[in-house]
Amino acid sequence: MLNIEGALAEVVVFSNYETHTTLSKDSLHIERVVTLKNVGANPIIPGELHFKLHEIEKGNKIPSRITGFSAKNDYNTELKTRTIEGEEETDLVISVWEPVLPKFSYRITLEYDLMFKSKGFMFYELSVPVEETTIPIENNKHNLYLPKSNHVTYAPNAVLKTVSRNGEEYKMVSWENRDDMFLEYSRLPLPKLGIKAVNIFWGIVIVAMLVLTFLIHKKMKRK
């Protein structure tokens, strides 16, 4: 039986790794369902599973600010968890001390809140954080839910749709097997575009200013 994370990566995989992230005013609520599958020839005890998160601020890696971290198994039993905040990353740790037989799976649901501050004016950008784990992921799907008052203006490699969730309507942005999940959104009722809407906006502003400057200059020359 095995409980060393480095060796564990050789005999188990995440056969499914599905994340649901809901955007609120100052945080992202993450709910993730992962299926740990024993692909080796012997029973294993997973032991501690590690998920590392970080953000980039002014070119430097900083640990993500996490609250409300919890996890449970398929039988709704709470699993032991802990959070380790280092200088550059936050480590989410889940302990699984139950044996998993060959070809069998162990499903875990984990939740936490990630502090989030929207960046921008009129157009806001969000890079969905990706957790680092040494265990291979076979199928990775991420659904991001925005309040219906927001409009997605740019989201490369994503699928958009409107859905009902917990009795409320959301704009859902979905990615599959991506590690570069980025989107731009706005309260302005604009459609999804092929480039960032903020670039178009400032392009229009610059052109308008150049035209205005030209007209003023032309008018002054006539006097």
C-alpha positions as CSV (number, residue, x, y, z in Angstrom):
1,M,0.0,0.0,0.0
2,L,1.2,3.5,-0.9
3,N,0.8,6.9,0.5
4,I,3.8,8.9,-1.0
5,E,2.5,11.6,-3.4
6,G,5.3,11.2,-5.9
7,A,4.9,7.5,-6.2
8,L,1.1,7.8,-6.1
9,A,1.1,9.6,-9.4
10,E,2.3,6.4,-11.0
11,V,-0.7,4.2,-9.9
12,V,-3.6,6.6,-9.7
13,V,-5.2,9.2,-12.0
14,F,-8.0,11.7,-11.7
15,S,-10.3,10.1,-14.3
16,N,-12.7,13.1,-13.8
17,Y,-11.9,16.6,-12.6
18,E,-14.9,18.8,-12.8
19,T,-15.0,22.3,-11.3
20,H,-17.9,24.8,-10.8
21,T,-16.8,28.3,-10.0
22,T,-19.4,31.0,-9.1
23,L,-18.4,34.7,-9.2
24,S,-19.6,37.0,-6.5
25,K,-18.6,40.5,-5.6
26,D,-15.3,39.8,-3.9
27,S,-14.7,36.1,-4.1
28,L,-14.9,33.0,-6.3
29,H,-16.8,30.0,-4.7
30,I,-15.2,26.8,-6.0
31,E,-17.0,23.4,-5.9
32,R,-15.0,20.6,-7.4
33,V,-15.8,16.9,-7.9
34,V,-12.7,14.7,-8.5
35,T,-12.6,11.0,-9.1
36,L,-9.5,9.3,-8.0
37,K,-9.0,6.0,-9.9
38,N,-6.5,3.2,-9.0
39,V,-4.9,2.2,-12.3
40,G,-2.3,0.0,-10.7
41,A,-2.2,-3.7,-9.9
42,N,-2.4,-3.5,-6.1
43,P,-4.6,-1.8,-3.5
44,I,-3.5,1.6,-2.4
45,I,-4.1,4.1,0.4
46,P,-4.0,7.6,-1.2
47,G,-2.9,9.4,2.0
48,E,-2.5,13.1,1.5
49,L,-3.6,14.7,-1.7
50,H,-2.1,18.2,-2.5
51,F,-3.6,21.0,-4.6
52,K,-1.4,24.0,-4.9
53,L,-2.7,27.5,-5.9
54,H,-1.0,30.8,-6.6
55,E,-1.6,34.1,-8.3
56,I,0.6,36.5,-10.2
57,E,0.9,40.0,-8.8
58,K,3.3,42.5,-10.3
59,G,5.2,39.7,-12.0
60,N,5.6,37.7,-8.7
61,K,4.0,34.5,-7.5
62,I,1.9,35.0,-4.3
63,P,-0.2,32.5,-2.4
64,S,-3.9,32.5,-3.1
65,R,-6.1,33.6,-0.2
66,I,-8.4,30.7,0.7
67,T,-11.3,30.4,3.2
68,G,-13.9,27.8,4.0
69,F,-12.0,24.8,2.7
70,S,-13.8,21.5,3.2
71,A,-14.0,18.1,1.5
72,K,-16.2,15.0,1.7
73,N,-16.4,11.6,0.0
74,D,-19.3,9.9,-1.9
75,Y,-20.9,8.9,1.4
76,N,-21.1,12.5,2.5
77,T,-18.4,11.8,5.2
78,E,-16.2,14.8,6.0
79,L,-12.5,14.3,5.2
80,K,-9.7,15.8,7.1
81,T,-8.3,18.9,5.4
82,R,-5.7,21.5,6.1
83,T,-4.3,24.6,4.4
84,I,-0.6,25.5,4.2
85,E,0.3,29.0,3.1
86,G,3.8,29.3,1.8
87,E,5.7,32.3,0.4
88,E,4.6,31.7,-3.2
89,E,1.6,29.3,-3.0
90,T,-1.2,27.9,-0.9
91,D,-1.3,24.2,-0.5
92,L,-4.7,22.5,0.0
93,V,-4.3,19.1,1.6
94,I,-7.0,16.4,1.8
95,S,-6.4,13.1,3.7
96,V,-7.8,9.9,2.4
97,W,-6.9,6.9,4.5
98,E,-9.3,4.3,3.0
99,P,-8.0,1.6,0.7
100,V,-8.8,1.8,-3.0
101,L,-8.8,-1.5,-4.9
102,P,-7.3,-1.9,-8.4
103,K,-9.6,-0.5,-11.1
104,F,-11.8,1.1,-8.4
105,S,-12.5,4.8,-7.9
106,Y,-12.9,7.2,-4.9
107,R,-14.9,10.3,-5.5
108,I,-14.2,13.5,-3.5
109,T,-16.2,16.8,-3.4
110,L,-14.2,19.8,-2.2
111,E,-15.2,23.4,-1.7
112,Y,-13.6,26.7,-0.8
113,D,-13.8,30.4,-1.4
114,L,-11.0,32.2,-3.2
115,M,-10.6,35.9,-2.6
116,F,-11.1,37.8,-5.8
117,K,-10.8,41.5,-6.8
118,S,-12.1,42.4,-10.3
119,K,-9.6,44.4,-12.4
120,G,-10.6,47.0,-14.9
121,F,-13.1,49.8,-15.6
122,M,-16.2,49.0,-17.6
123,F,-14.5,45.8,-18.8
124,Y,-13.2,43.3,-16.3
125,E,-10.7,40.6,-16.7
126,L,-10.5,37.2,-15.0
127,S,-7.9,34.5,-15.2
128,V,-9.3,31.3,-13.7
129,P,-6.8,29.9,-11.3
130,V,-5.6,26.4,-12.0
131,E,-4.5,24.1,-9.2
132,E,-1.2,22.2,-9.5
133,T,-1.2,18.5,-8.6
134,T,1.2,15.7,-9.3
135,I,-1.6,13.2,-10.1
136,P,-2.4,13.0,-13.9
137,I,-5.8,14.4,-14.9
138,E,-7.5,12.6,-17.7
139,N,-10.7,14.7,-18.1
140,N,-10.7,18.3,-16.9
141,K,-13.8,20.4,-17.2
142,H,-14.4,23.9,-15.7
143,N,-17.7,25.8,-15.6
144,L,-17.6,29.4,-14.5
145,Y,-20.9,31.1,-13.6
146,L,-21.4,34.9,-13.9
147,P,-24.5,36.7,-12.6
148,K,-26.8,37.4,-15.4
149,S,-26.2,41.2,-15.2
150,N,-22.8,40.5,-16.7
151,H,-22.0,40.0,-20.4
152,V,-19.0,38.0,-21.6
153,T,-17.2,40.0,-24.2
154,Y,-14.1,37.8,-24.7
155,A,-13.4,34.2,-23.8
156,P,-11.1,32.3,-26.2
157,N,-11.6,28.5,-26.4
158,A,-14.7,28.6,-24.3
159,V,-18.4,27.7,-24.8
160,L,-21.1,30.1,-23.5
161,K,-24.7,29.5,-22.5
162,T,-27.3,30.7,-20.1
163,V,-28.2,28.3,-17.3
164,S,-30.3,28.1,-14.2
165,R,-28.4,27.2,-11.0
166,N,-29.8,27.1,-7.4
167,G,-32.9,28.9,-8.6
168,E,-31.0,31.8,-10.2
169,E,-30.0,32.5,-13.8
170,Y,-26.3,32.7,-14.7
171,K,-24.1,33.1,-17.8
172,M,-22.0,30.0,-17.9
173,V,-18.5,29.9,-19.5
174,S,-17.1,26.4,-20.0
175,W,-13.6,25.0,-20.9
176,E,-12.5,21.4,-21.4
177,N,-8.9,20.3,-20.8
178,R,-7.5,23.9,-20.8
179,D,-4.9,25.5,-18.6
180,D,-5.3,29.0,-20.0
181,M,-8.8,29.9,-18.9
182,F,-9.3,33.7,-19.4
183,L,-12.3,35.9,-20.0
184,E,-13.4,39.5,-20.2
185,Y,-16.8,40.6,-19.1
186,S,-18.8,43.8,-18.7
187,R,-22.1,45.1,-17.5
188,L,-22.6,46.7,-21.0
189,P,-24.9,44.6,-23.2
190,L,-22.2,43.6,-25.7
191,P,-21.7,40.3,-27.6
192,K,-18.8,38.0,-27.3
193,L,-16.0,39.3,-29.7
194,G,-12.9,37.9,-31.3
195,I,-10.7,40.3,-29.4
196,K,-10.8,42.1,-26.1
197,A,-13.6,44.7,-26.0
198,V,-11.4,47.0,-24.0
199,N,-9.0,47.2,-26.9
200,I,-11.8,48.1,-29.3
201,F,-13.1,50.7,-26.8
202,W,-9.8,52.4,-26.4
203,G,-9.2,52.2,-30.1
204,I,-12.5,54.1,-30.7
205,V,-11.5,56.7,-28.1
206,I,-8.1,57.3,-29.7
207,V,-9.6,57.6,-33.2
208,A,-12.3,60.0,-31.9
209,M,-9.6,62.1,-30.2
210,L,-7.5,62.2,-33.3
211,V,-10.5,63.2,-35.4
212,L,-11.5,65.9,-32.9
213,T,-7.9,67.2,-32.8
214,F,-7.8,67.4,-36.6
215,L,-11.1,69.3,-36.8
216,I,-10.0,71.8,-34.1
217,H,-6.7,72.3,-35.8
218,K,-8.4,72.8,-39.2
219,K,-10.9,75.2,-37.7
220,M,-8.1,77.3,-36.1
221,K,-6.2,77.5,-39.4
222,R,-9.3,79.0,-41.1
223,K,-9.4,81.9,-38.6
